[in-house]
Amino acid sequence: MSIISCPQCAKNVSSRAALCPHCGFQLGEASEEDYEIYRARRLRDRIYRLNMISYAVITVFIAGFGWYWWASRGFTQATHAGPYILMGVAALAYLVVRGFLFHARQQRRKQMQRREMSSELRRNL
């Protein structure tokens, strides 16, 4: 077993891999189950990334709230529009990310409802 470069994405891949784990390019004999496992891993990774993005957006919202608290001197004075804008953008971004996350989880649920699922595929979901 050696490491080769994928012809399509030029990333390092095992020479035994049937599909490139980065782009899905067929490197050797690949079955339909290999493609299903690849799609399941991509969906799992997408859900993970969306969760991390939602945590980052929540952090930005909390930072905006802290900015508002600091600028208003503990909620005793009026403040400028900056903290409101930051919190509004963060709230909107959170709702968008959660929409994408909901859609990805629905796709995962559909994949899990399939009856003829191998243990390898079930483990990747």
Secondary structure as the mmCIF struct_conf table of DSSP 4:
data_model
#
loop_
_struct_conf.conf_type_id
_struct_conf.id
_struct_conf.beg_label_comp_id
_struct_conf.beg_label_asym_id
_struct_conf.beg_label_seq_id
_struct_conf.end_label_comp_id
_struct_conf.end_label_asym_id
_struct_conf.end_label_seq_id
STRN STRN1 ILE A 3 SER A 5
TURN_TY1_P TURN_TY1_P1 PRO A 7 CYS A 9
STRN STRN2 ASN A 12 SER A 14
TURN_TY1_P TURN_TY1_P2 SER A 15 ARG A 16
BEND BEND1 ALA A 18 ALA A 18
STRN STRN3 LEU A 19 LEU A 19
TURN_TY1_P TURN_TY1_P3 PRO A 21 CYS A 23
STRN STRN4 GLN A 26 GLN A 26
BEND BEND2 GLY A 28 GLY A 28
HELX_RH_AL_P HELX_RH_AL_P1 GLU A 32 ALA A 71
TURN_TY1_P TURN_TY1_P4 SER A 72 THR A 76
BEND BEND3 GLN A 77 GLN A 77
BEND BEND4 ALA A 81 ALA A 81
HELX_RH_AL_P HELX_RH_AL_P2 GLY A 82 MET A 112
TURN_TY1_P TURN_TY1_P5 GLN A 113 GLN A 113
BEND BEND5 ARG A 115 GLU A 116
HELX_RH_AL_P HELX_RH_AL_P3 SER A 119 ASN A 124
#
